Amino acid sequence: PQTTNLADYTAISAMELPSYERSFTETPSPSNPLGAKGIGESGSIGSTAAVQSAIIDALAPQGILHLDMPLTPEKIWTALQAV
């Protein structure tokens, strides 16, 4: 084998990356005057919910079991002061 474990794998360099070709296709919608379309499902951002869950887990011993998103330092501080 060329490698014996994951530590033997080197990171890919910019020179080894494949080249990509971009193309754009515009097809206006006939169902509205602007020709605009919806984008369907947008990308999922799971990290936001994961961070909120971690903060709630950290605050649970103080009796804080729920905070509405978006979390801000002010919301967390206010919740801690209310306990």
C-alpha positions in Angstrom: 0.0 0.0 0.0 1.1 3.6 -0.6 -0.2 4.7 2.8 -0.6 2.9 6.0 -2.8 5.3 7.9 -4.7 8.6 7.6 -1.7 10.5 8.9 0.2 9.5 5.7 -2.3 11.3 3.4 -1.2 14.7 2.4 -3.6 17.6 1.9 -4.5 18.4 -1.7 -2.8 21.4 -3.2 -4.4 24.1 -5.4 -2.5 22.7 -8.4 -4.2 19.3 -7.9 -7.7 20.7 -7.9 -9.8 20.1 -11.0 -10.8 23.1 -13.1 -14.5 23.9 -13.3 -16.5 25.5 -16.1 -19.5 27.7 -15.1 -22.6 28.3 -17.2 -25.7 30.3 -16.5 -29.1 29.6 -18.0 -31.9 32.1 -17.6 -35.5 31.0 -18.1 -38.0 33.7 -16.9 -41.2 32.5 -15.4 -44.3 33.3 -17.5 -46.5 33.3 -14.4 -45.6 36.8 -13.2 -44.6 40.2 -14.7 -41.1 40.1 -13.3 -40.3 36.6 -14.6 -39.1 35.7 -11.1 -39.0 32.2 -9.7 -38.7 30.8 -6.2 -35.3 29.2 -5.3 -36.8 26.1 -3.8 -35.2 24.8 -0.7 -32.3 26.9 0.5 -29.3 25.4 2.1 -29.7 24.0 5.6 -27.6 25.7 8.3 -27.4 23.2 11.1 -24.7 24.9 13.0 -27.0 27.7 14.3 -29.3 25.1 16.0 -26.3 23.2 17.3 -24.9 26.3 18.9 -28.3 27.1 20.5 -28.6 23.6 21.8 -25.2 23.8 23.3 -26.0 27.1 25.0 -29.3 25.7 26.4 -27.5 22.6 27.6 -25.0 24.8 29.4 -27.7 27.0 31.0 -30.0 24.1 32.0 -28.4 23.7 35.5 -29.4 27.3 36.1 -33.0 26.4 35.2 -33.0 28.0 31.7 -34.5 25.4 29.4 -35.6 27.6 26.4 -34.5 30.8 24.7 -36.0 32.0 21.4 -33.7 32.4 18.4 -31.9 34.4 17.4 -29.8 34.2 20.5 -28.0 37.3 21.5 -25.7 38.1 24.4 -28.5 40.3 25.8 -31.1 37.5 25.7 -28.7 35.2 27.5 -27.7 37.8 30.1 -31.4 38.7 30.7 -32.3 35.1 31.2 -29.4 34.6 33.6 -30.4 37.7 35.6 -34.0 36.4 35.9 -33.1 33.2 37.5 
